[in-house]
Amino acid sequence: MRVLYIGQYSAGSTSRMRGESLQTLLGAASFEVIDVDEPICQTNRLFRSFGWRYKSGPLIGNIETHIRNRINGHYDLVWVDKGIFLGASLVSAIKADIKVHYTPDTAIIFNQSRPFFESIPWYNYCITTKSFEIEAFKKKGAKEVLFCTQGYDSAIHHPYHPFHEKEGIVFVGHYEEEREYILTKFLERKVKVKLAGSNWEKFARKYRTDNYLSYIGKGVYGNEYGSLISKGQLGLGLLSKWFPERHTTRTLEIPACGTALASERNEDTLSIFSEEEALLYNDSRELIEKADFALKDPMYLEKLTQKGFLRVTKGEFEYLSILKSLLVQMKVVNAE
């Protein structure tokens, strides 16, 4: 079997985790990778920023040229990971028995991309982790849409700290107004908050003299990320309000790191967790009240932590398991 994987392949990235898991599962005689991080990093910073924002310009051309120069012959399977920059002319030119597009992000309602919209009909399968976008993919011409949950990588997402070493809450994610409100309420209650993510600089400056806030920076990856999550007594799986998000990678990564998860109660989270396996809430008021109770009752919190960890690590949410299920559905591998 000859397989081509196209995606960002930087160390510690979730796309690389998926690529390496696919290589393990397929055991392909030939597993080729085209790393789109290379042309992205080589593009002028201004053009790079413009390309990310508008999905056009020199960045798009550089990525397509990079890929075209490296595709060679016919493939049994081509897996494109988060291919928002790949247009129809490129995808249609790739010769393969099966072409797959996978994205863990919103790709229709948010992060819109004209090149990607035009390329959708050229994939045999479009895989999404956003249940609210399944019908949108079909309306854009997807031949077949597969849904899966987000996942975790046990090599990175595992307990680093025993329960007695944990303290406070931890959140990793970009800034949103409601998220600021929630973190502010915790700081007012003198709860230690560890924070990482983009666009929090103003918030961090505001609380720079507050000993309860530790701002790690814009990004934290790999084992450093796993250790940070594992250090918290409670991990916030805050969902974005920019689109109707129902679960994220944090939803699985936090309990996999041996930390109790706090997340919104909705169709997706209820399909994964019971009320005894995660701290589920309907609004910010309920979150703060339940978090206050949990942080003041270590015995309850430790039981919640253990049950959440066991729920996630039974096997079905690890990348290897999720990807195998998808490959079975596509009849690429057998179910055994």
Buried (B, 14 or more C-beta within 10 A) or exposed (E): BBBBBBBBBBEBBBBBBBBBBBBEBBEBEEBBBBBBBBBBEEBEEEBBEBBBEEBBBBBBBBBBEBBEEBBEEEBBBBBBBBBBBBBBEBBEEBEBEBBBBBBBBBBBBBBEBBBBBBBBBBBBBBBBBBBBBBEBBBEBBBBEBBEBBBBBBEBBBBBBBEBEEBBBBBBBBEBBEEBBEBBBBBBEEEBBBBBBBEEBEEBBEEBEEEEBBBBBEEEBBBBBBBBBBBBBBBBBBBBBEEBBBBBBBBBBBBBBBBBBBBBBBBEBBBEBBEEEBBBBBEEBEBBBEBBBEBBEEBEEBBBBBBBBBEBBBEEEBBBBBBBBBBBEBBEBBEEE
